[in-house]
Amino acid sequence: MTATFEIRSSFGLTRAYPANDAAVALCSLTGSKTLLPQSISTIEKLGFACITTTGQPIVPADLY
């Protein structure tokens, strides 16, 4: 399964906002409105791929 996120800049920080139902549910589980860099590896262990709306994989170093 894939979790799609929209990458946006907010107050000079790069954030990943959920763009589909799977991404919204995963952010809800982590208690955050955006994808946290430390959550990516755990989400991938659950079988999800974290990608951008353009189809690129999200790397923790890309956020914040």
N, CA, C and O atoms as CSV, one atom per row, in Angstrom:
chain,resi,resn,atom,element,x,y,z
A,1,MET,N,N,0.841,-1.187,0.000
A,1,MET,CA,C,0.000,0.000,0.000
A,1,MET,C,C,0.879,1.240,0.000
A,1,MET,O,O,2.030,1.205,0.434
A,2,THR,N,N,0.325,2.315,-0.485
A,2,THR,CA,C,1.075,3.568,-0.508
A,2,THR,C,C,0.351,4.640,0.287
A,2,THR,O,O,-0.877,4.727,0.293
A,3,ALA,N,N,1.142,5.437,0.945
A,3,ALA,CA,C,0.646,6.610,1.657
A,3,ALA,C,C,1.229,7.817,0.931
A,3,ALA,O,O,2.448,7.981,0.872
A,4,THR,N,N,0.373,8.647,0.388
A,4,THR,CA,C,0.810,9.780,-0.423
A,4,THR,C,C,0.776,11.055,0.400
A,4,THR,O,O,-0.190,11.329,1.112
A,5,PHE,N,N,1.852,11.830,0.290
A,5,PHE,CA,C,1.991,13.073,1.038
A,5,PHE,C,C,2.342,14.215,0.105
A,5,PHE,O,O,3.072,14.039,-0.871
A,6,GLU,N,N,1.812,15.390,0.419
A,6,GLU,CA,C,2.133,16.603,-0.335
A,6,GLU,C,C,3.236,17.347,0.415
A,6,GLU,O,O,3.089,17.658,1.597
A,7,ILE,N,N,4.327,17.628,-0.267
A,7,ILE,CA,C,5.460,18.323,0.338
A,7,ILE,C,C,5.231,19.827,0.198
A,7,ILE,O,O,5.045,20.343,-0.904
A,8,ARG,N,N,5.248,20.514,1.334
A,8,ARG,CA,C,5.079,21.973,1.353
A,8,ARG,C,C,6.055,22.580,2.344
A,8,ARG,O,O,6.506,21.921,3.281
A,9,SER,N,N,6.369,23.837,2.121
A,9,SER,CA,C,7.227,24.576,3.035
A,9,SER,C,C,6.339,25.387,3.972
A,9,SER,O,O,5.423,26.083,3.535
A,10,SER,N,N,6.626,25.284,5.266
A,10,SER,CA,C,5.850,26.001,6.264
A,10,SER,C,C,6.816,26.655,7.253
A,10,SER,O,O,7.524,25.969,7.990
A,11,PHE,N,N,6.836,27.970,7.259
A,11,PHE,CA,C,7.723,28.731,8.138
A,11,PHE,C,C,9.183,28.316,7.958
A,11,PHE,O,O,9.940,28.231,8.925
A,12,GLY,N,N,9.566,28.058,6.703
A,12,GLY,CA,C,10.944,27.710,6.391
A,12,GLY,C,C,11.290,26.253,6.608
A,12,GLY,O,O,12.439,25.860,6.405
A,13,LEU,N,N,10.318,25.434,7.022
A,13,LEU,CA,C,10.555,24.006,7.242
A,13,LEU,C,C,9.804,23.203,6.184
A,13,LEU,O,O,8.696,23.568,5.788
A,14,THR,N,N,10.406,22.120,5.734
A,14,THR,CA,C,9.763,21.251,4.757
A,14,THR,C,C,8.898,20.242,5.499
A,14,THR,O,O,9.379,19.506,6.360
A,15,ARG,N,N,7.614,20.220,5.152
A,15,ARG,CA,C,6.648,19.342,5.822
A,15,ARG,C,C,5.965,18.450,4.794
A,15,ARG,O,O,5.837,18.822,3.628
A,16,ALA,N,N,5.528,17.273,5.231
A,16,ALA,CA,C,4.796,16.336,4.371
A,16,ALA,C,C,3.377,16.204,4.919
A,16,ALA,O,O,3.167,15.618,5.981
A,17,TYR,N,N,2.407,16.752,4.188
A,17,TYR,CA,C,1.006,16.724,4.598
A,17,TYR,C,C,0.295,15.553,3.920
A,17,TYR,O,O,0.530,15.301,2.738
A,18,PRO,N,N,-0.562,14.839,4.635
A,18,PRO,CA,C,-1.244,13.674,4.054
A,18,PRO,C,C,-2.133,14.072,2.876
A,18,PRO,O,O,-2.833,15.084,2.915
A,19,ALA,N,N,-2.081,13.229,1.806
A,19,ALA,CA,C,-2.849,13.529,0.606
A,19,ALA,C,C,-3.824,12.414,0.231
A,19,ALA,O,O,-4.577,12.557,-0.733
A,20,ASN,N,N,-3.824,11.303,0.978
A,20,ASN,CA,C,-4.824,10.262,0.732
A,20,ASN,C,C,-5.266,9.672,2.072
A,20,ASN,O,O,-4.713,10.008,3.119
A,21,ASP,N,N,-6.262,8.795,2.031
A,21,ASP,CA,C,-6.837,8.257,3.269
A,21,ASP,C,C,-5.824,7.473,4.098
A,21,ASP,O,O,-5.826,7.563,5.326
A,22,ALA,N,N,-4.961,6.708,3.437
A,22,ALA,CA,C,-3.948,5.930,4.163
A,22,ALA,C,C,-2.991,6.858,4.904
A,22,ALA,O,O,-2.626,6.588,6.048
A,23,ALA,N,N,-2.586,7.940,4.264
A,23,ALA,CA,C,-1.666,8.891,4.887
A,23,ALA,C,C,-2.328,9.600,6.066
A,23,ALA,O,O,-1.686,9.837,7.090
A,24,VAL,N,N,-3.596,9.935,5.926
A,24,VAL,CA,C,-4.330,10.574,7.032
A,24,VAL,C,C,-4.402,9.627,8.223
A,24,VAL,O,O,-4.190,10.046,9.361
A,25,ALA,N,N,-4.698,8.356,7.972
A,25,ALA,CA,C,-4.797,7.378,9.048
A,25,ALA,C,C,-3.454,7.178,9.741
A,25,ALA,O,O,-3.406,7.072,10.966
A,26,LEU,N,N,-2.366,7.126,8.982
A,26,LEU,CA,C,-1.040,6.937,9.569
A,26,LEU,C,C,-0.630,8.145,10.410
A,26,LEU,O,O,-0.051,7.983,11.484
A,27,CYS,N,N,-0.923,9.339,9.938
A,27,CYS,CA,C,-0.613,10.532,10.732
A,27,CYS,C,C,-1.459,10.555,12.002
A,27,CYS,O,O,-0.985,10.973,13.059
A,28,SER,N,N,-2.686,10.116,11.902
A,28,SER,CA,C,-3.547,10.051,13.080
A,28,SER,C,C,-2.971,9.089,14.114
A,28,SER,O,O,-2.999,9.377,15.311
A,29,LEU,N,N,-2.451,7.955,13.665
A,29,LEU,CA,C,-1.850,6.992,14.578
A,29,LEU,C,C,-0.612,7.540,15.278
A,29,LEU,O,O,-0.349,7.211,16.435
A,30,THR,N,N,0.150,8.380,14.572
A,30,THR,CA,C,1.360,8.941,15.166
A,30,THR,C,C,1.056,10.177,16.009
A,30,THR,O,O,1.926,10.670,16.727
A,31,GLY,N,N,-0.188,10.683,15.920
A,31,GLY,CA,C,-0.565,11.849,16.712
A,31,GLY,C,C,-0.038,13.152,16.151
A,31,GLY,O,O,0.167,14.114,16.890
A,32,SER,N,N,0.180,13.185,14.848
A,32,SER,CA,C,0.727,14.381,14.215
A,32,SER,C,C,-0.096,14.737,12.980
A,32,SER,O,O,-0.724,13.869,12.374
A,33,LYS,N,N,-0.089,16.014,12.613
A,33,LYS,CA,C,-0.800,16.449,11.417
A,33,LYS,C,C,0.046,16.255,10.164
A,33,LYS,O,O,-0.478,16.259,9.051
A,34,THR,N,N,1.355,16.085,10.344
A,34,THR,CA,C,2.265,15.876,9.225
A,34,THR,C,C,3.094,14.621,9.468
A,34,THR,O,O,3.134,14.095,10.580
A,35,LEU,N,N,3.748,14.151,8.422
A,35,LEU,CA,C,4.618,12.985,8.538
A,35,LEU,C,C,5.894,13.376,9.268
A,35,LEU,O,O,6.565,14.335,8.886
A,36,LEU,N,N,6.225,12.640,10.307
A,36,LEU,CA,C,7.442,12.904,11.069
A,36,LEU,C,C,8.582,12.055,10.517
A,36,LEU,O,O,8.372,10.896,10.158
A,37,PRO,N,N,9.798,12.624,10.444
A,37,PRO,CA,C,10.924,11.862,9.895
A,37,PRO,C,C,11.174,10.551,10.642
A,37,PRO,O,O,11.521,9.547,10.021
A,38,GLN,N,N,11.005,10.550,11.943
A,38,GLN,CA,C,11.267,9.350,12.728
A,38,GLN,C,C,10.176,8.297,12.551
A,38,GLN,O,O,10.365,7.153,12.964
A,39,SER,N,N,9.057,8.646,11.959
A,39,SER,CA,C,7.957,7.700,11.755
A,39,SER,C,C,8.069,6.931,10.440
A,39,SER,O,O,7.422,5.897,10.277
A,40,ILE,N,N,8.872,7.413,9.514
A,40,ILE,CA,C,8.936,6.814,8.183
A,40,ILE,C,C,9.369,5.353,8.243
A,40,ILE,O,O,8.749,4.508,7.597
A,41,SER,N,N,10.411,5.034,9.000
A,41,SER,CA,C,10.887,3.650,9.034
A,41,SER,C,C,9.846,2.720,9.649
A,41,SER,O,O,9.686,1.590,9.187
A,42,THR,N,N,9.142,3.169,10.672
A,42,THR,CA,C,8.098,2.350,11.294
A,42,THR,C,C,6.939,2.127,10.331
A,42,THR,O,O,6.408,1.021,10.241
A,43,ILE,N,N,6.548,3.167,9.615
A,43,ILE,CA,C,5.461,3.057,8.645
A,43,ILE,C,C,5.851,2.083,7.534
A,43,ILE,O,O,5.018,1.296,7.085
A,44,GLU,N,N,7.101,2.127,7.089
A,44,GLU,CA,C,7.560,1.210,6.049
A,44,GLU,C,C,7.596,-0.233,6.552
A,44,GLU,O,O,7.366,-1.158,5.773
A,45,LYS,N,N,7.882,-0.441,7.841
A,45,LYS,CA,C,7.866,-1.787,8.412
A,45,LYS,C,C,6.452,-2.367,8.425
A,45,LYS,O,O,6.278,-3.585,8.404
A,46,LEU,N,N,5.446,-1.496,8.461
A,46,LEU,CA,C,4.052,-1.935,8.423
A,46,LEU,C,C,3.600,-2.286,7.001
A,46,LEU,O,O,2.480,-2.756,6.804
A,47,GLY,N,N,4.465,-2.059,6.018
A,47,GLY,CA,C,4.143,-2.416,4.643
A,47,GLY,C,C,3.683,-1.270,3.776
A,47,GLY,O,O,3.215,-1.494,2.659
A,48,PHE,N,N,3.803,-0.049,4.259
A,48,PHE,CA,C,3.404,1.124,3.481
A,48,PHE,C,C,4.624,1.766,2.831
A,48,PHE,O,O,5.723,1.733,3.385
A,49,ALA,N,N,4.426,2.341,1.669
A,49,ALA,CA,C,5.460,3.133,1.017
A,49,ALA,C,C,5.052,4.591,1.144
A,49,ALA,O,O,3.938,4.958,0.768
A,50,CYS,N,N,5.937,5.423,1.668
A,50,CYS,CA,C,5.664,6.857,1.808
A,50,CYS,C,C,6.194,7.559,0.569
A,50,CYS,O,O,7.403,7.607,0.337
A,51,ILE,N,N,5.270,8.108,-0.233
A,51,ILE,CA,C,5.664,8.784,-1.460
A,51,ILE,C,C,5.048,10.178,-1.520
A,51,ILE,O,O,4.089,10.485,-0.812
A,52,THR,N,N,5.624,11.014,-2.385
A,52,THR,CA,C,5.088,12.351,-2.604
A,52,THR,C,C,3.989,12.277,-3.657
A,52,THR,O,O,3.791,11.232,-4.276
A,53,THR,N,N,3.290,13.354,-3.859
A,53,THR,CA,C,2.232,13.395,-4.869
A,53,THR,C,C,2.801,13.253,-6.273
A,53,THR,O,O,2.063,12.953,-7.212
A,54,THR,N,N,4.108,13.466,-6.429
A,54,THR,CA,C,4.749,13.289,-7.738
A,54,THR,C,C,5.303,11.882,-7.910
A,54,THR,O,O,5.851,11.563,-8.965
A,55,GLY,N,N,5.171,11.024,-6.883
A,55,GLY,CA,C,5.608,9.645,-6.979
A,55,GLY,C,C,7.003,9.355,-6.459
A,55,GLY,O,O,7.472,8.223,-6.568
A,56,GLN,N,N,7.678,10.347,-5.896
A,56,GLN,CA,C,9.022,10.159,-5.362
A,56,GLN,C,C,8.952,9.629,-3.937
A,56,GLN,O,O,8.088,10.051,-3.168
A,57,PRO,N,N,9.852,8.703,-3.566
A,57,PRO,CA,C,9.867,8.232,-2.172
A,57,PRO,C,C,10.320,9.347,-1.230
A,57,PRO,O,O,11.139,10.188,-1.600
A,58,ILE,N,N,9.789,9.346,-0.029
A,58,ILE,CA,C,10.155,10.360,0.971
A,58,ILE,C,C,11.270,9.808,1.835
A,58,ILE,O,O,11.164,8.715,2.392
A,59,VAL,N,N,12.339,10.578,1.938
A,59,VAL,CA,C,13.502,10.233,2.750
A,59,VAL,C,C,13.452,11.100,4.012
A,59,VAL,O,O,13.172,12.294,3.913
A,60,PRO,N,N,13.717,10.528,5.201
A,60,PRO,CA,C,13.643,11.326,6.434
A,60,PRO,C,C,14.475,12.603,6.384
A,60,PRO,O,O,14.086,13.608,6.979
A,61,ALA,N,N,15.599,12.588,5.696
A,61,ALA,CA,C,16.465,13.768,5.636
A,61,ALA,C,C,15.816,14.913,4.845
A,61,ALA,O,O,16.245,16.061,4.961
A,62,ASP,N,N,14.787,14.611,4.043
A,62,ASP,CA,C,14.106,15.648,3.260
A,62,ASP,C,C,13.179,16.512,4.103
A,62,ASP,O,O,12.836,17.625,3.705
A,63,LEU,N,N,12.769,16.008,5.266
A,63,LEU,CA,C,11.799,16.720,6.089
A,63,LEU,C,C,12.481,17.521,7.183
A,63,LEU,O,O,13.510,17.101,7.713
A,64,TYR,N,N,11.937,18.628,7.511
A,64,TYR,CA,C,12.377,19.556,8.545
A,64,TYR,C,C,13.724,20.061,8.184
A,64,TYR,O,O,14.299,20.865,8.917
